[in-house]
Every structure is written in C-alpha cells, then in structure tokens.
C-alpha cells in the first residue's frame, strides 16, 4: 500500500473513532443523513432517528429475499444499519464490516443489547480488501459510505467477486452533480471534498458511476437520485434547536456550529447542482 493510501486510511479511522461518542448519544446509532419523506415523497416532520432508519428500510426493500442466506453490510460504522437490516430482512446471516476498530467495538456492544446475536456479527476489514471467499453472499450493502472507499471502483470489484450469481449490491452514496466552472462552485466543492475526505478518484457523476459498476461486472444497474428527499431536510433539521442539541452532546457547541456551517455548504452545492445523492441497485449475472 502506498504511503498516501496509508495516511488517508489513518486519517479516516481517526475521524470516525471520534464519532463513536456521537453514536452513543443517539437514540439509535445511525450516522447517515436520513430519508425524510413518506412513501408518497412528502416531508412529514419525522425525527432524525426515524429518518435514518427510513433510509435503511429503503435499502432493505430492494433486497431480493428469495432464498437469500447471507448479507454483507460494508462500512457498517457503529452497527445501526446492520442491526436494522436484520430486523427488516428475513436473512439468516448478516455480517457488518468497517475499517474503524472503535466503531466495530461499539457495534459489538450494541449488538449485545439486541436479540440478534445468533444472526449478526461484526468485524474490522478494509472495504477494498474484504477477507471472504468468492461467491460468499447473496447481498452486499453499503449505506452512505462508499465515497470513502479508496478507490470505490475496487470495492465494486470486490463486491462482485463476493456475490453469488444473481446476487445484489445495494447502496446509497454521494456523487458529483452537474459540473460547475464558476469560482464559487469550485470553492464550495473544495470545502466539501476536504471535510468529507473524498478521494479524487471517487468524484464521478451518475453516468460515470453506472459505467464503473458495469466495468466491475454487474449486468443490471440502477442509479437513482434521491437527494431532494435527503439533503435539504437534513440541513434544515441540524439547524433546529433539537438538531443542534443532539449534535452538541457529542461534538460540543463550537464544533457543532462549524459542522452546521459545512452542512449548509453541502446544501448550497446541491442547489447549484454540484453534488447529488443516489440509491443504487446492481445485480451480478
């Protein structure tokens, strides 16, 4: 591994180790931006916990459970997504993996408080070097995390290798929106990329994303923008007193103000067409 790769992974691990405290302060340890609308697409004032689980539920709805025996949740973080998937899916075996050891430790402690220990387990692993045999899983999921995988194309290849014939890769992810040549567009994009530690290789638009999945061996690919159900609602929520208080428990008031400012930048980038958020389904032959 090149030194730059090692430095990037160390920085990422350190960043998410600090978020374990935030996860512990939440009603449920979800770290995603949430899906804030009902099935008809209307915003319904739901809480952050409900919105975050709703995003996981949308991923679960895409999963083909006919004969499915195993699911791998990559980038599981503190375990909230994997446990929620276990509750929504009738799959006998689910494994959550994450690069951050502190997150995996938290996930294992969180699992002990559930009745799912016979179906779910967690372990530390790099998303582009997954330690499993070929054709080990029916479904691979990655909820709002693959933009960090270095590079994401190697994760696509790894997921395709691990899936059985007919298996599914189901994800939510950040992608590039319409390219902007304006100075303010470059400034906003630069700040967003720097804060979220997104490698340049992962900055692709919808067409590039679909192409990468096909090059990795997936035959049926669907990449659907859903940012309008996520970004403006999350930005509005974190700026409310309830959202501010929830964040400040873990981050402190000064860092929370900084974070809310950065969320506003992402919201501005979305309105300018610089970023987008998608739900992905890809199937292996």
N, C-alpha and C positions, 0 to 999 in steps of 0.2 A: 504494500500500500504506500502510495506516495505521501511525503510529509504533509502536503497541503490537505490530502484526504484525512489524515490522522488529526490534524489541527481542527478541521471542520467538525469531525465527529466528537472530539473532546469538547469543543465549544457547545455543540448541540446537547451533549449529555449533561454538561454543567447547567445549561439553561433550563432543561426540563427537570433536573433534580430539584431546582428551586421551586418548581410549580407543584411539587408533591404536597407542600404545605397548603397551597391553594385548594388542591383537590380534597384534602382532608377537611376543609372548612365548608365544603359544599354538601347539599342535601344528598346528591349522588355524584360520584367522581367523574363527571364528563368535562372534557376540556374543549369540545367543539363549539362552533358558533350557533348551532341550533337551527331547526326548521320551524319558523314562527307562524305558519299558516295552516288552516284546516285542509281537508281533502278537496274542498272547492276552491282553494287558493286564496281564501280571505284571512287576513290577520285577525287573530281572536284574543289578543292580550294575554297569551299564555306566559307562564313563568319561564325563567332560564332553564330550570331542571326539566320541565315538560318539553320545551323546545329542543333541548339537546337530545332527549330520548326520542322525540319525534323524528329527528334526523336518522338515528339508528334504526328506528322502525321502518323508515322508507327503504333503507338498505335491506332489511330483513324481508320486506315484501317482494323484492326482486329475486330472492334466493329460491331456486328450484329444489324443493324438499323431497321430490320423488326418489326414494332410495338413497338420499344423501346420508352418509355415515360420518363425515368429518368436515370441520371448518377450521381454517387458519385465519386469525384476525391479526394482521400485521400492523405495527405501530399502535398497539393497544393502549399505550400510556399507562394510566393508573387502574385500568381494568374495567372501567364503567361500560365501555362499548361491548366488550366480550361477554360480560355478565348479562347485559341487556339482550344481546343476540341469543344467548342461551335461553332466556325467558320467552323470547318471541318465536324461536325456531325449535322444531322437534328433531334436533340433531344430536346423536348420542355422544359425540366427542368434539369439543372445541378447545383450541389452543390459542392463547394470546401471546404474541412476542413483541418485544420492544428493546431498543438499543440501550435505554437508560435503566441501569440496575436498581436505582432508588424507586423508580416507577414500578418495576416488577415486584420489589419487596412490598410496596404499598398494595399492589393488586392482590398479592397472595394473602395479605392480612384482611383485605376487603372481602376476598372470597370466603374466608373462614366464617363470616357472619351470614353467609347465604346457605341455601340447601342444595348447592350446585357443585359441590366438591367432587362428586363422582363423575361429572361430565366436563368440567372445565379445569384447565391448568395453565400456568404462566411460566415463561422462561425468557431469559435475555438472549437476543440474537439480532444481528445486523440484517436489515431488510433486503440487502442485495447479496447476502451470503447465508441464506436460510439453511439450517442444518437438518434437512429432511430428505428422504429418498424420493426419487421421481414418482409421479402419479400417486401421491400420498393423500390428497384431499379432493373433495367434491366441490368445495367453495373456498375461495380466498377473498377476504375483505380487507380494506384499508380505508378508514374513515378519517378524512381531513388530516392526512399526514404524509402522503406520498410526495408532496412537493419538497420534502426534506430528503428523500432517499437519493443517495449520491452515487450514480445518477438514477433517475427514475426509470430510464429505459432498461437498466439491468434488473430492476425489480420486476418489470413486466416480463422479462425473460425468465426470471426465477419463478414467478407465479405460474407461467405457462408450463414450466418443467414440473412443478409440483402438482398440477391439476391432473385428474384423471380425464380420459376422453369424455367430452360433453360437459366438463366442469366449467364453473363460472368464476370470473374475477369481478367483484362488485366494489365500487369505491365512491367516495366523494373527494373532491380535490379543488385546489386553486389553479387557475390557468391564466394566461395572458389574454386580455381583451383586444379591442382594436388598437393597433399600434398608433402611438401619437408622436409626432415630431416636434411638438411645442416644448418650449423650455420648462414650463410649469409641469407638463406631463412627465418629462424626464426626471424632474426633481421629486415629484410625488412617487414615481415608480422606484427611484433610487432609495428613498427613505423606506418604503415598504419592503423592498428586497433586502435591505440591510438589516432591518429589525427582525424580519421573519426568517433570516438565514436561508434564503432560497438560492441554491446553486444556479449559475447562469445556464447550465445545460438543461435545467428544468423549466426555463422560461419559454413556453410554446403556446400557440393559440389552439383553438379547437381542432382545426384541420391537422395541425402537427401532432396533436395528442392522439387523434384517431390513427394517423399514419404509424406512429410509434407502436401502438397496440397491434396493428396488423403485421408490422415487421417482426414483432415478438412471437408471432404465430397464432394470434387469435383470429378466428374466422368471422364471427358476428360481433360487431362493435357498435355500441350506442353511447354517445356522449351528449348529455342533455343539460343546458344551462338552467340553474335554479337560483341564481344569485338574488333575484328580486324577492325571493321568499326568505332570504337569509341576511344579507349584508345590511340593508337599511334598517331592518328590525333590530338586529344585534347592536348596531351603532346607537339606535335610539334607546335601547334598554340600558346599556352600560352608562349612559349619561343621566339616567334617572337616579334619585336618591337611593332606591333599593339596589340598583346595579352598582352604584358607587360604594355603598356599604359592603356589599358582598365581596367586591374586589379588594377593598382596602383592608379587610380582615387578614388577607394573606400577603398583600403587596405593600401595605402602608399607604397613607394618603398621598404623599408626593409621587410615588411610582404609579399609583392609580391614575392621578391626573395626567401623567405622561402617557400611560397606556391608552387612556380615553382619547387623548390627542392623536395618537397614532391610529387608533380605530377610525377616527374622523378622517384621517388622511386616506386610509383604505377606502372608506365610503366615497370620498371625493374622487379617488382613482376609478372606482366602479362607475360613478356617474359620468366620468369622462371616457368610459369605455376602455380603460387601461387594464383592468382585471376582471375576471369572471370566476364563477363558482359552478362546478358541474357535478352531476351524478353519472356514474359510469357503469355500464354492464358490458363485459366482453366474454365470449364463450370459446372454449377450445374445441377443435374438431374431435 
